[in-house]
């Protein structure tokens, strides 16, 4: 029964986190960055890159690059496209570092309230 209450408590912490202004702001910013960079890459590479046949391909590349997964199935071929990729990698690492900090802060703040 104690585990059940801990799970419920954790879900409440998680709910407060994901409905808070910092998390929602970061989510809107992060998704805007993904769409912006996907649009830029698509415009630059649609006629050059055979793997960039639709906007969804650029969106896939942007999401996988931002999340630092980077499958390698779609890669930029132009120099401006590669530069966009570099910036997106750096921004992606920063975004996920901030998400991690938000989660850690929510857990630590909760532990202080419990004492």
Secondary structure, DSSP 8 states (H G I E B T S, - for coil): -HHHHHHHHHHHHHHHHHTSHHHHHHHHHHHHHHHHHHHHHHHHHTTT-TT--SHHHHHHHHHHHHTT---SSS---SHHHHHHHHHHHHHHHHHHHHHHHHHHHHHHHHHHHH-
